[in-house]
Every structure is written in structure tokens, then in C-alpha cells.
Amino acid sequence: MKKILAPIALLIGTLAFSQEQIDSADAKVSEIKEVTFVAKKPTVESKVDRTVFNVANSSILAGNTTWDVLRMTPLVSIDNNDALKAEGESVTVYINDRKSVFTGKELKEYLKTIPADNLMKIEVITSPSARYDATGSVINIVLKKRDDEGLKGSVTLNNRQNTQNSQYTNFNLNYHRKSFTQTLVGSYSDNTWVQGSSFVNTIYENNNVTQGTTQNIYRGKNPSLSSTSEYEINDKNTVGVILEYYQGKGDNTSELESTQSVNGNFNFLRNQSQSSNSMNRTLGSNVFYKYYDKEKNRILDINLGSNYNGQSEESYFLRNTAFTNNTVIDEIGGISDIENRNYYLKIDYTQPLGKEGGNFEIGGKMDFNNNVIPNTLYGSLPDGLSTRDVFHYEDNINSLYANYSKTFFKKLETRIGVRYEYIDFKLRQDVAGTSRRDSYGTFLPNFLVKYSFSDKYDISLTYNRNLWRPWYAEFNPFLQPATDGFFTRGNINLLPNPSDRLYMKFGFLKKYFLSARYSFIKQDYWQAYVTEGDRIISEPTNFLGKVHKYNLYANTNQTFLKNKLTVNLGFGWNYVDNSDFNARNDLKAANYLSFWSGSTNLTYTNLWNKNINLSAWVEVSNQNSGNSVANVTNVFHNISATKIFPKTQMEVSLQLMNIFARPNFDSTTFSQIGSNRNTTKSDWHGVSLTFVKRFGNQKVKENTKTDVEKNSGGGK
């Protein structure tokens, strides 16, 4: 840790000192002609229900995609499966207050097509109101809105050297005339990722130990295009259409070497080669109408949309297994063709209530999903594998919510809300004949209270009841081979995961914040391992048992050297009580976990008055979730420098990613029958060089009246 922090601190300190000397010298020889006060938002704002990362016009954007900036957002972490988490827990991602249809690796690839230059801010909403779907924390990505007359835009060219080389290019066009605004964003990336892993899988019965290493190389070509058309009928009514298209074409190669012993005796030596090709296409559409009466503060939002996602993949495995007395060669081919269709109607309405400053919000959503997953296996298959089946998943989720917020005595801010969701879903397999149909309704209350002792001191308390549902693919019980030589499948009997969260925050002097969080779970689902014959199978499983999580966190945002140097620092202590969870599931893991986590963002603007911007980011994270326990603490870091050429509207950026220590995800997953330790070397390291050419008027309109901002209910 010291090896990483020391050079960053030395670099920033040295450059800051030299900048201060230049500023002082300039002040001695120059006359003060005028003084201009510019209000600048802090890089990180800590509000009651959210943390806001203001990244617009920040040097942190240069050379990055939206996915890259998310990795550097306070409170946000990403695990070795590319799943986004906020304060260590799963999240739902919104873009401009519109829920994304992607999760996991699909979400990563999509966000990598959105240039960071489009970002206004990222909101990490840890205590969302009843307005949001019942999923826990929310990350809302707010994009810039350009509405100055004429044509403007930018072109970005990026080359990134990780283990191998990758390229990325983007164009961004915006046209505004009178009441019409058209935005067009396109991108293309050609990426190569190399990832090495090692694992040790232990089955307690017969002391069955399988250990090995894998080497994966993924190559992907990803074009995308999005269009937003918006027309202001008058000063109160706006209509628009959003169209999005994303395509991912990739190929993956993997090499496995593993051995297995039983009761200390050699069982087999295995070599496996895998090659796969995939194609992923997504088309999304959204038609919206918005009524906004600024005088009466009334807002009506209507959104009608559909999303289509098609994923086809073919994999081929050549497995050579040498036992003591014989050798078995398996050739396994797999074909999957996923078709997902989503349709929704969402209505939200907000207006003041009464003469005392209350605000009432009500809304609802109808959501329909129809997903079909055909799977086929062929070749010299091991005994017991199904060769073909088609999995169907359909659901209808209807939800209603209401929020009421009001401020008393100009000091006490309150918000109370409730959301009701009812889901009716059915799933089945055509060949196996397995089926399930279920439905249930859930009330999800939440409240928020904030008391301001003065303009410098305040305290707040929030409570949320959440419900996280299994993803459709996690239900699919079709058994398939995996790159580690094991097998994987879903679980058709999965149940949802309810949780409760209580959050208290104390703010003083407008720049220091202390918070405490308690969360409680009594039923959850995580990856587990089971055995069937000589096969080891990974599948999601429900784990009953109480889990108590405690968190203490401190955060501050400071500016120095005439607001040129901005420092945000956050540090937390985490404590997890898994004793009941472990006992009820017979897990041989630590009952109590205690670990530190934190991050810092540093930005320096206009170094030596030469239009050079610097930024640095460091994160210390220890990712523990459910039945998975981290064995090492990861330290991520990023250093970048950007040179701006105002006359030609060009930028050049150099970025160094994890150059002092390559990220290493090392964790052990415990199940009822054993444990699996996995160590993965991340490919997020190296050097990146970016060129940006802008044209037209680059002024940006602040989205101060978006629904997310307006309806935060005490979250200001």
C-alpha cells in the first residue's frame, strides 16, 4: 500500500508546490484587473440518501469509458465476475433514471461503449425511495445534456496496452435548433483481454481435492449506436424517442491443466482446451412524454418501451483425462441461443401537497418479460448429460408506489414511502418437462429523516426494506461444462432475497461526514458446489440463516491551492456476523469477518497554467459476500494526465493503470460439501493513450430538474 500511495502523494505534492510558486510569482508581477467568483461543485457530494460523484469536465473522464469511471466511483466496487456492488452489496443500474436491462458481464460490455466524456455525474443511491424497483442500492448514471444552438460534438481515439493491445473509438454528435434536440452517439471497440486463474476445490467426503490453472484470452469487437430525439411542444410539454443498438462479437480460448486426488491418492491428470464464438445483439426503444409545470412544481412522466436481447454462443471442449489405468478423451460441443424480450409502461407523477411545503409522488409500472434459452450439447459426452433442452421464463411484474416528503421548522426534512410489487412468473423445460409457476406480492416500506442543527451540522437516519430477485438465467437447470473442468447450471427452485438496511449519517462543516450502517438478511442465495457421481457442479442455492453487517465510514472532500487541487478521501471499517448463517448451512468458514476499505480521488486543474490536468485514484477493497470470503486485500490505482489545446479544441491524455501492483482477486467459496478457492489475475493494468477532437459549442446544461434530483425527498 505504501509503495502505491507514496509515489502518488509525492507526484501531486511536487507539482502542487511548483504550481504554487508559479502562482505566487505571477501575483507579484501582475496587476489585479478583476475578480470572478465561480461556484464549483465538490467532486464528491455526500447527501442523505446518496453519494454523488460529479465528474463533468473532470480530467478523470479523459481516455475512459463509463465502465472505467464506475470503477473509480466512491462506494462502488467490482468483483472478479464483473458484478457491480455498492458498499459490497448488489445494485441496479439506471441511466438517466431509466433502468438498464443489462446485468453482470453484459452490463460491463454495454457501459464500455458509452464514452465517459458524456457523463455529468454518477449517483450511488444507498437509500433509494419507493420510486425505484425493489433491488437494494441504485447506481444512477446521469449524462450531459447539450442544448445550445447548432451542431457540436467530439471524436475520440484510444489505444490501450494491457497484456495485449486494444483500441476504442467514439463519435458524439448533438444538434439543437429552437425546440428540437437530436443526439447521436456511436462507438467501436476492438479489445483483447488475458486472464489467468488458479483454483483448489475441496470436497470433504473422501478428501477429494481438485486443483488447477486456467489461461483465458478473450477478443471482442463491439459496435454500438444510440439516438435521442427530443421535441419541446411548449414550455411545459416534451416528447421524445430513445433508440439504442449494441452488438458484441467475440471469441474466447481457454487452456486448463488440473489434477485430482482422493484421500491423498492420485486420481487423474486433466488437460482441457476450449474455444468459443459468440454474438450478442441488443435493441432498445423508449418513447416518453413529460409534463413539467415549473410554477406549480408538477411533473408527469410517461415512458413506454421495449428491449430485445439475443445471444448466441457455440463452444467446443477437448478434454483429455489420464487416470491410473486408462485415458479418456471427451469432445463436447455446446450451442446456446438466448432470446429475451421485455416490454414496459411506467408512469410517475409529482406535485406539492398542502401549503406547508409537502411534496407527494405516486407512480406505477407494468413490466413483461419473455425469455427463451435453447441449449444443445453434442460430441462424445460423459454419461448422464442431457443433449438438448429449451428453457422458458416468463414474468409479469406490476408495481405501485407512493412517497410523501415534507420539511418542518426549516430544519427537519422527512420522507416516507411504500412500494408494492406483485410478480407472476412461470418457467419450464420442453424436454425434461420440469416446470414451476409461482406468484407473490411484497410491501417495501422506507423512511428518511434529516435534522439540521445549523447550516454546518446535520444528522440523518434512513431505513429501507429491499428484495433482490434471481436473474432469469440463474433458474435454468441445463447442465453445461465450464472452463475449470467442472460443470455449471441454474436452480429452478431459487427464492428471492429480502433484506433490511438502517443508515445513519452525521455531517459537519459541510465537508466532513461520518456514517454508520446496519443491514440484516435472513435468507440469501449464492453459488454453491454439489456432486453427482464424479462430477462437481456449481449452481446458485438458497442459504437460510441470519447475517448481520455493520459498517462505519468517514468521508471528506477538500480543496486547496485556490480550488485547483481537490481531494476526496473515504475510509471504512466493516464487520460481518455470519455465525448463524454458517451454522445453519454447515459452512466451515469464519463466523466473524472484520476488514478495512477505502478510496481517494485527487484532481489537479491547470498545472503551471499550461492547461494540464492531473488525476489520481486509489481504492483499498476486501470483497466478502455471502458464503465467499476474500483472502487478500486488493489495492487498485490509476494516474492520468491530460493536456488541453483550447484553440484547436483538442485533448491528449496519458493514463497509467495499476502499474505498481496488478489486481488479484483471491477468495474462498464455502458450500455444504466443501470449499473452492479461486485466484484470478485481472487484466486491468497497463498504459492508455487518448486523443479527443471537439467541435462546436461545448457548453452543457445542468440537469437540475430531472426526476432523480427533484424527487430525492430530503436527499438534497
C-alpha positions in Angstrom: 0.0 0.0 0.0 2.8 2.4 0.9 4.5 1.7 -2.4 1.5 2.9 -4.2 0.4 5.9 -2.1 3.9 7.3 -1.7 4.7 8.0 -5.4 1.2 9.4 -6.0 1.5 11.7 -3.0 5.0 12.7 -4.0 3.9 13.5 -7.6 0.9 15.5 -6.5 2.8 17.3 -3.8 5.8 18.2 -6.0 3.6 19.5 -8.8 1.4 21.4 -6.4 4.4 23.1 -4.8 5.8 24.1 -8.2 2.3 25.4 -9.2 2.1 27.5 -6.0 5.5 29.0 -6.8 4.4 30.0 -10.3 1.1 31.4 -9.0 3.0 33.5 -6.4 5.4 34.8 -9.0 2.6 35.7 -11.3 0.8 37.6 -8.5 3.9 39.7 -7.8 4.3 41.0 -11.4 0.6 41.2 -12.4 -2.0 43.8 -11.5 -5.4 42.5 -10.5 -7.8 43.7 -13.1 -11.0 41.9 -11.9 -12.1 39.1 -9.6 -14.5 36.5 -10.8 -16.2 34.1 -8.3 -17.1 30.7 -9.9 -19.3 28.3 -8.0 -17.8 24.8 -8.4 -19.5 21.7 -7.1 -17.3 19.4 -5.0 -16.0 16.3 -6.7 -18.0 14.1 -4.2 -21.2 15.2 -2.5 -22.5 13.3 0.5 -26.2 13.6 0.7 -28.8 11.9 2.9 -29.7 9.0 0.6 -26.9 9.1 -1.9 -23.3 9.9 -2.7 -22.9 12.0 -5.9 -19.7 11.8 -7.9 -19.6 15.0 -10.0 -17.3 14.1 -12.9 -18.4 16.6 -15.6 -15.4 18.5 -17.0 -13.1 16.4 -14.8 -9.8 15.1 -16.0 -10.8 11.7 -14.8 -13.0 11.3 -17.9 -10.2 11.6 -20.4 -9.4 8.3 -22.1 -12.0 6.3 -20.1 -15.4 4.7 -20.8 -18.4 4.9 -18.4 -17.4 1.4 -17.0 -13.9 2.7 -16.2 -15.2 5.7 -14.3 -17.6 3.5 -12.3 -14.6 1.6 -11.0 -13.3 4.8 -9.6 -16.6 6.0 -8.1 -16.7 6.1 -4.2 -18.5 3.3 -2.5 -18.6 1.3 -5.8 -16.6 -1.9 -6.3 -16.5 -4.6 -9.0 -15.9 -8.3 -8.2 -14.0 -10.9 -10.3 -17.2 -11.7 -12.1 -17.6 -8.1 -13.2 -20.6 -7.6 -11.0 -21.1 -4.0 -9.7 -21.6 -3.6 -6.0 -22.2 -0.6 -3.7 -20.8 -0.9 -0.2 -20.3 -4.6 -1.0 -23.9 -5.3 -2.0 -25.6 -5.9 -5.4 -27.0 -2.9 -7.2 -29.4 -2.0 -10.0 -28.1 0.4 -12.7 -30.1 3.3 -14.1 -29.1 5.6 -16.9 -30.9 9.0 -16.7 -33.4 7.4 -14.3 -34.2 4.6 -16.8 -33.5 1.1 -15.6 -30.8 -0.8 -17.6 -31.8 -4.2 -19.0 -28.2 -5.5 -18.5 -26.5 -7.2 -15.6 -23.1 -8.7 -15.0 -20.7 -9.1 -17.9 -23.4 -7.9 -20.4 -23.7 -4.6 -18.4 -19.9 -4.2 -18.4 -19.7 -4.6 -22.2 -22.5 -2.1 -22.8 -21.1 0.5 -20.4 -17.8 0.2 -22.1 -19.4 1.6 -25.3 -20.6 4.8 -23.5 -17.7 7.3 -23.5 -17.0 8.9 -20.2 -17.0 12.3 -21.9 -20.8 12.1 -21.9 -21.0 11.8 -18.1 -22.4 14.6 -15.9 -22.4 12.6 -12.6 -22.8 9.2 -11.0 -25.2 8.9 -8.1 -24.8 6.0 -5.7 -28.2 5.8 -4.0 -27.8 3.7 -0.9 -31.2 4.5 0.5 -33.5 4.8 -2.6 -37.1 5.9 -2.3 -40.1 3.8 -3.1 -39.8 5.1 -6.7 -37.1 2.5 -7.5 -37.6 -1.2 -8.2 -37.1 -3.4 -5.2 -33.5 -4.3 -5.6 -31.4 -2.6 -2.9 -28.9 0.1 -3.8 -29.1 2.0 -7.1 -26.4 3.5 -9.3 -27.9 6.2 -11.5 -25.7 7.4 -14.4 -26.6 11.0 -15.4 -25.5 12.0 -18.9 -24.8 15.5 -20.1 -27.5 17.5 -21.9 -26.3 19.8 -24.6 -28.9 22.2 -26.0 -27.1 25.2 -27.4 -28.0 26.2 -30.9 -26.2 24.5 -33.8 -24.1 21.4 -34.3 -21.4 20.3 -31.9 -19.7 17.1 -30.9 -16.4 15.2 -30.5 -14.4 12.3 -31.8 -12.3 10.1 -29.5 -9.4 7.7 -30.4 -8.0 5.5 -27.7 -5.2 2.8 -27.7 -4.8 0.7 -24.5 -1.9 -1.6 -23.8 -2.8 -4.3 -21.2 -1.4 -7.7 -21.6 -2.3 -7.3 -25.2 -3.4 -4.3 -27.2 -6.9 -2.9 -27.5 -8.4 0.1 -29.4 -11.5 2.2 -28.9 -13.1 5.0 -31.0 -16.2 7.1 -30.5 -18.1 9.9 -32.1 -20.7 12.1 -30.4 -22.9 14.5 -32.3 -25.5 16.9 -30.9 -27.8 19.2 -32.9 -30.2 21.7 -31.3 -32.4 24.2 -33.1 -35.3 26.0 -31.3 -37.4 23.3 -29.7 -35.7 20.2 -31.3 -32.7 18.4 -30.0 -31.0 15.4 -31.6 -28.1 13.4 -30.1 -26.3 10.6 -31.8 -23.6 8.6 -30.2 -21.6 5.8 -31.8 -18.6 3.7 -30.8 -16.5 0.8 -31.9 -14.0 -1.2 -29.8 -11.6 -4.0 -30.6 -10.5 -5.4 -27.3 -8.3 -8.3 -26.2 -8.3 -9.4 -22.5 -6.0 -12.0 -21.0 -6.8 -13.6 -17.7 -5.1 -16.3 -15.6 -6.7 -18.1 -12.7 -5.8 -20.9 -10.3 -8.2 -22.9 -8.1 -8.3 -25.5 -5.3 -11.6 -27.3 -4.9 -12.0 -29.5 -1.8 -14.8 -32.0 -1.2 -14.8 -33.0 2.5 -16.1 -36.5 1.8 -13.1 -38.7 0.9 -10.9 -35.6 1.0 -11.4 -35.1 -2.8 -9.0 -32.3 -3.8 -9.0 -30.9 -7.4 -6.6 -28.1 -8.2 -5.5 -26.4 -11.5 -4.8 -23.4 -13.5 -6.6 -21.8 -16.5 -5.5 -19.2 -19.1 -8.2 -17.3 -21.0 -7.8 -15.0 -23.9 -11.0 -13.1 -25.0 -11.2 -11.0 -28.1 -14.2 -8.8 -28.8 -15.4 -6.4 -31.4 -18.2 -4.2 -30.2 -20.0 -1.5 -32.2 -22.9 0.5 -30.7 -25.2 3.3 -31.7 -27.7 5.3 -29.8 -30.1 8.1 -30.8 -32.1 10.5 -28.6 -34.7 12.8 -30.3 -36.5 15.3 -28.1 -39.1 18.0 -29.0 -40.4 20.7 -26.7 -44.0 21.2 -27.7 -44.1 24.2 -25.3 -42.6 25.3 -22.0 -44.5 22.5 -20.2 -44.7 19.6 -22.6 -41.9 17.5 -24.1 -41.9 14.3 -26.1 -39.0 12.2 -27.3 -37.7 8.8 -28.6 -34.6 6.9 -27.5 -33.2 4.2 -29.7 -30.2 2.0 -28.7 -28.3 -0.7 -30.6 -25.4 -2.7 -29.3 -23.6 -5.6 -30.8 -20.8 -7.8 -29.4 -19.0 -10.3 -31.4 -16.3 -12.3 -29.6 -14.2 -15.3 -29.4 -12.6 -16.9 -26.4 -9.9 -19.5 -26.0 -9.1 -21.3 -22.7 -6.4 -23.8 -21.6 -6.8 -25.9 -18.4 -4.4 -28.1 -16.5 -5.7 -29.8 -13.4 -5.1 -32.8 -11.1 -7.3 -34.6 -8.6 -6.5 -36.7 -5.6 -8.8 -38.7 -3.3 -7.7 -39.4 0.3 -4.2 -38.3 -0.7 -4.0 -40.8 -3.6 -3.7 -39.7 -7.2 -7.0 -40.0 -9.2 -6.4 -38.2 -12.5 -4.5 -35.6 -14.6 -6.6 -33.5 -16.9 -5.9 -31.2 -19.8 -8.7 -29.3 -21.5 -8.8 -26.8 -24.4 -11.9 -24.7 -25.1 -12.7 -22.4 -27.9 -16.0 -20.4 -28.3 -17.6 -17.8 -30.6 -20.4 -15.6 -29.5 -22.7 -12.9 -30.9 -24.8 -10.6 -28.8 -27.3 -8.1 -30.1 -29.4 -5.7 -28.2 -32.1 -3.2 -29.4 -33.8 -0.9 -27.0 -36.5 1.7 -27.6 -38.2 4.2 -25.3 -41.0 6.7 -26.2 -41.5 9.3 -23.5 -43.8 12.2 -22.6 -43.0 14.7 -19.9 -45.2 17.5 -18.5 -43.4 19.9 -16.2 -45.1 23.0 -14.7 -42.3 25.0 -13.1 -44.7 27.4 -11.4 -46.8 24.8 -9.7 -44.0 22.3 -9.5 -45.9 19.5 -11.1 -44.3 16.7 -13.1 -45.8 13.9 -15.1 -43.6 11.3 -16.7 -44.8 8.6 -19.1 -42.4 6.0 -20.5 -43.3 3.2 -22.9 -40.6 0.9 -24.1 -39.3 -2.4 -25.3 -36.0 -4.2 -25.2 -34.7 -7.1 -27.2 -31.6 -9.1 -26.5 -30.3 -12.0 -28.5 -27.2 -14.0 -27.5 -25.8 -16.9 -29.5 -22.7 -18.9 -28.5 -21.0 -22.1 -29.6 -18.3 -23.7 -27.5 -16.1 -26.7 -28.2 -14.2 -28.6 -25.4 -11.5 -31.1 -26.0 -10.8 -32.9 -22.7 -8.0 -35.4 -22.1 -8.2 -37.2 -18.7 -5.4 -39.6 -17.7 -6.4 -42.0 -14.8 -4.0 -44.5 -13.3 -5.0 -47.3 -15.7 -6.5 -45.6 -18.7 -7.1 -42.3 -20.6 -10.4 -40.9 -21.5 -10.9 -38.3 -24.3 -14.1 -36.3 -24.4 -15.1 -33.9 -27.2 -18.0 -31.7 -26.1 -19.7 -29.1 -28.2 -22.3 -26.7 -26.8 -24.7 -24.3 -28.6 -26.8 -21.7 -26.8 -29.2 -19.2 -28.4 -30.9 -16.8 -26.0 -33.9 -14.7 -27.0 -35.0 -12.1 -24.4 -37.9 -9.7 -24.9 -39.0 -7.0 -22.4 -42.0 -4.6 -22.6 -42.9 -1.9 -20.0 -45.1 1.0 -19.2 -44.1 3.4 -16.5 -46.0 6.4 -15.1 -44.7 8.9 -12.5 -46.5 11.9 -11.1 -45.3 14.5 -8.6 -46.9 17.6 -7.1 -46.8 19.8 -4.0 -49.4 18.9 -1.3 -50.8 21.4 1.0 -49.5 24.9 1.8 -46.7 23.8 4.2 -44.2 22.7 1.6 -45.1 19.0 1.3 -44.4 17.0 -1.8 -46.4 14.0 -3.0 -45.2 11.4 -5.5 -47.1 8.4 -6.9 -46.5 6.1 -9.8 -46.6 2.6 -11.1 -45.0 0.2 -13.7 -46.1 -2.8 -15.7 -43.2 -5.0 -16.8 -43.4 -8.1 -19.1 -40.5 -10.4 -19.8 -40.4 -13.4 -22.2 -37.1 -15.2 -22.3 -36.3 -18.4 -24.2 -32.9 -20.3 -23.9 -32.3 -23.3 -26.2 -29.3 -25.3 -25.2 -27.6 -28.2 -27.2 -24.7 -30.4 -26.4 -23.0 -32.8 -28.9 -19.9 -34.9 -29.2 -18.6 -37.8 -27.1 -20.5 -36.7 -24.0 -19.9 -38.1 -20.4 -22.8 -40.3 -19.2 -25.8 -38.5 -17.7 -25.6 -35.3 -19.7 -28.8 -34.1 -21.5 -28.1 -33.3 -25.1 -30.8 -30.8 -25.7 -33.5 -28.7 -24.0 -35.3 -25.4 -24.2 -35.8 -23.3 -21.1 -38.6 -20.8 -21.0 -39.0 -17.9 -18.5 -42.0 -15.5 -18.4 -43.0 -13.0 -15.8 -45.3 -10.0 -15.2 -44.3 -7.6 -12.5 -46.8 -4.9 -11.5 -45.8 -2.3 -9.0 -47.3 0.8 -7.3 -45.6 3.3 -5.1 -46.2 6.5 -3.1 -43.8 8.9 -1.5 -44.5 11.9 0.7 -41.8 14.3 1.8 -42.1 17.5 3.9 -39.8 19.9 5.8 -40.8 21.1 9.3 -39.4 24.2 11.0 -37.0 24.6 8.1 -34.7 22.1 9.9 -36.5 18.7 9.9 -36.7 17.0 6.5 -38.8 13.9 6.2 -39.7 11.3 3.6 -41.9 8.3 4.0 -42.8 5.9 1.2 -44.1 2.4 0.4 -43.9 0.3 -2.7 -46.0 -2.8 -3.5 -44.8 -5.3 -6.1 -46.6 -8.3 -7.4 -44.9 -10.9 -9.6 -46.4 -13.8 -11.5 -43.8 -16.0 -13.2 -43.6 -19.3 -14.8 -40.7 -21.4 -16.1 -40.4 -24.8 -17.8 -38.2 -27.1 -19.8 -39.5 -28.6 -23.0 -37.6 -31.9 -23.0 -37.1 -32.6 -19.3 -40.7 -31.5 -18.6 -39.6 -29.7 -15.4 -41.8 -26.7 -14.7 -42.7 -24.2 -12.0 -45.2 -21.4 -11.6 -45.4 -19.0 -8.7 -46.6 -15.6 -7.7 -46.3 -13.4 -4.6 -46.8 -9.8 -3.5 -44.4 -7.7 -1.4 -44.7 -4.4 0.6 -41.5 -2.5 0.8 -41.5 0.5 3.2 -38.8 3.2 3.6 -38.4 6.4 5.5 -35.9 9.2 5.8 -35.3 11.8 8.5 -32.8 14.7 8.5 -32.3 17.3 11.1 -30.1 20.4 10.5 -28.8 21.9 13.7 -27.4 24.8 11.7 -26.1 25.3 8.1 -22.9 23.4 9.2 -24.2 20.5 11.3 -26.8 17.9 10.5 -27.8 14.3 11.2 -29.9 11.9 9.2 -31.5 8.4 9.5 -32.9 6.2 6.7 -34.5 2.8 6.6 -35.1 0.6 3.6 -36.7 -2.8 3.0 -35.4 -4.4 -0.2 -36.0 -7.5 -2.3 -33.4 -8.9 -4.7 -34.8 -11.5 -7.2 -32.9 -14.2 -9.1 -31.9 -13.3 -12.7 -33.7 -15.4 -15.3 -30.5 -17.4 -16.3 -30.0 -18.4 -12.7 -33.1 -20.6 -12.9 -32.0 -22.6 -16.0 -31.2 -26.1 -14.8 -29.5 -27.3 -18.0 -26.1 -28.8 -17.1 -23.1 -27.5 -19.1 -19.3 -27.8 -19.0 -17.2 -24.9 -17.7 -13.6 -23.7 -18.3 -12.4 -25.0 -15.0 -13.2 -28.6 -15.9 -16.3 -28.6 -13.6 -19.9 -28.2 -14.7 -22.4 -25.4 -14.1 -26.2 -25.0 -14.1 -29.0 -22.9 -12.6 -31.6 -23.8 -10.0 -35.3 -23.8 -10.9 -36.3 -23.6 -7.2 -34.5 -20.4 -6.3 -36.2 -18.0 -3.9 -35.7 -14.2 -3.7 -33.5 -12.4 -1.1 -35.2 -9.9 1.2 -33.1 -7.6 3.4 -33.4 -4.6 5.7 -31.0 -1.7 6.0 -30.7 1.1 8.6 -28.4 4.0 7.8 -27.3 7.0 10.0 -25.1 9.9 8.8 -23.7 12.9 10.6 -22.3 15.9 8.6 -20.4 18.8 9.9 -18.7 21.9 8.4 -20.2 20.9 5.1 -17.2 18.8 4.2 -16.9 16.0 6.9 -19.3 13.1 7.1 -19.5 10.1 9.5 -21.9 7.3 8.8 -23.0 4.0 10.3 -24.9 1.3 8.6 -26.6 -1.9 9.8 -28.1 -4.4 7.4 -29.9 -7.7 8.1 -30.5 -10.7 5.9 -32.2 -14.0 6.9 -32.3 -15.7 3.5 -30.0 -15.4 0.6 -28.8 -17.2 -2.5 -25.2 -17.7 -3.6 -23.1 -20.0 -5.6 -22.6 -23.5 -4.1 -21.0 -26.7 -5.2 -22.7 -30.2 -5.3 -21.5 -33.6 -6.6 -23.3 -36.0 -8.8 -21.2 -39.1 -9.4 -17.7 -37.9 -10.3 -19.0 -34.5 -11.5 -18.5 -31.4 -9.4 -21.3 -28.8 -10.2 -21.5 -25.1 -9.5 -25.1 -23.8 -9.0 -26.9 -21.0 -7.2 -28.5 -22.2 -4.0 -30.7 -20.6 -1.2 -28.9 -20.3 2.1 -31.1 -19.8 5.1 -29.7 -18.1 8.2 -29.2 -14.6 9.7 -26.4 -12.4 8.6 -25.7 -9.1 10.4 -23.5 -6.5 8.7 -22.1 -3.4 10.4 -20.2 -0.5 8.7 -18.6 2.7 10.0 -17.5 5.2 7.3 -15.8 8.6 7.2 -15.6 10.8 4.2 -14.3 14.3 3.4 -14.0 16.5 0.3 -11.3 19.2 0.4 -10.0 21.9 -2.0 -6.6 23.5 -1.9 -4.4 25.9 -3.8 -7.2 28.3 -5.0 -9.5 25.3 -5.7 -7.1 23.8 -8.2 -6.4 20.7 -6.0 -9.4 18.6 -5.0 -9.1 15.7 -2.6 -11.8 13.3 -1.7 -11.0 10.7 1.0 -13.2 7.9 2.4 -12.3 5.2 4.8 -14.5 2.5 6.4 -14.5 -0.4 8.9 -16.7 -3.4 8.2 -17.8 -6.2 10.5 -19.9 -9.2 9.4 -21.6 -11.7 11.7 -22.0 -14.9 9.8 -22.3 -17.2 12.8 -26.0 -18.2 12.4 -25.6 -18.3 8.6 -22.6 -20.7 8.8 -24.2 -22.9 11.5 -27.5 -23.5 9.7 -25.7 -24.3 6.4 -22.9 -26.3 7.9 -20.3 -24.0 6.4 -16.7 -24.2 7.7 -16.0 -20.5 7.2 -15.1 -17.8 9.7 -18.1 -16.8 11.8 -17.0 -13.1 12.1 -15.2 -11.0 9.5 -13.6 -7.7 10.1 -11.8 -5.6 7.4 -11.0 -2.1 6.3 -11.9 -0.4 3.0 -11.5 3.0 1.5 -10.7 5.1 -1.6 -9.3 8.5 -2.5 -9.7 10.7 -5.6 -7.3 13.5 -6.3 -7.6 16.0 -9.2 -5.4 19.0 -10.1 -6.5 21.5 -12.6 -4.4 23.7 -14.9 -1.0 22.7 -13.7 1.6 25.5 -14.3 -1.2 27.4 -16.0 -0.5 25.3 -19.1 -3.9 23.6 -19.4 -2.6 20.4 -17.9 -5.0 18.4 -15.6 -3.9 15.6 -13.3 -5.9 12.9 -11.5 -5.1 10.0 -9.3 -7.3 7.4 -7.7 -6.6 4.6 -5.2 -9.0 2.1 -3.7 -8.5 -0.5 -1.0 -11.2 -3.2 -1.0 -11.8 -6.5 0.6 -14.8 -8.2 -1.1 -16.7 -10.5 1.2 -20.2 -11.6 0.1 -22.4 -14.4 1.5 -20.5 -17.6 1.5 -17.5 -16.2 -0.3 -14.6 -14.8 1.8 -11.7 -12.7 0.5 -8.2 -14.0 1.3 -6.3 -10.8 0.2 -7.0 -7.1 0.2 -6.8 -5.5 -3.2 -5.3 -2.2 -4.0 -6.4 -0.5 -7.2 -4.9 2.7 -8.6 -5.0 4.9 -11.6 -2.9 8.0 -12.6 -3.7 10.2 -15.6 -2.5 13.5 -17.1 -4.4 15.4 -19.8 -3.2 18.3 -21.9 -5.8 20.6 -23.4 -5.4 22.7 -26.5 -8.1 25.3 -26.3 -7.7 26.9 -29.7 -8.0 23.7 -31.6 -10.4 22.0 -29.1 -8.1 19.0 -28.8 -7.0 16.9 -25.8 -4.3 14.3 -25.3 -4.4 12.1 -22.3 -2.0 9.5 -20.9 -3.3 7.1 -18.3 -1.4 4.6 -16.1 -3.5 1.8 -14.7 -2.4 -0.4 -11.7 1.3 -0.1 -12.8 2.6 -0.7 -9.2 0.5 -3.8 -8.5 -1.7 -5.9 -10.7 -5.1 -6.6 -9.2 -5.5 -10.1 -7.8 -8.9 -11.5 -6.8 -8.4 -14.2 -4.2 -11.4 -15.7 -2.4 -12.7 -18.9 -1.0 -16.3 -20.0 -1.5 -17.8 -22.4 1.1 -20.6 -24.8 0.5 -22.2 -27.6 2.5 -20.0 -30.2 0.9 -16.6 -28.4 0.7 -14.8 -25.2 -0.4 -13.4 -23.7 -3.6 -10.6 -21.2 -3.6 -10.1 -19.2 -6.7 -7.3 -16.7 -7.5 -7.7 -14.5 -10.6 -5.2 -12.0 -12.1 -7.2 -9.1 -13.5 -6.1 -7.6 -16.9 -7.0 -4.1 -15.8 -3.4 -2.7 -15.9 -1.1 -1.0 -18.3 -1.0 2.2 -20.3 -3.6 4.1 -22.3 -3.2 7.0 -24.7 -6.3 9.0 -25.9 -6.8 11.8 -28.5 -10.0 13.9 -28.4 -11.1 16.4 -31.1 -14.1 18.6 -30.2 -16.1 21.0 -32.4 -18.9 23.4 -31.9 -20.2 24.9 -28.7 -19.4 22.6 -25.8 -21.5 24.3 -23.1 -23.6 21.9 -21.1 -26.9 22.4 -19.5 -27.1 21.2 -15.9 -29.9 18.6 -15.4 -31.2 20.1 -12.2 -34.8 19.2 -12.9 -34.5 15.5 -13.7 -36.7 13.2 -11.7 -33.8 11.8 -9.8 -32.8 15.2 -8.5 -36.3 16.5 -7.9 -37.7 13.6 -6.1 -34.9 12.8 -3.8 -37.1 13.7 -0.8 -34.6 15.1 1.6 -31.7 13.8 -0.3 -30.5 17.2 -1.5 
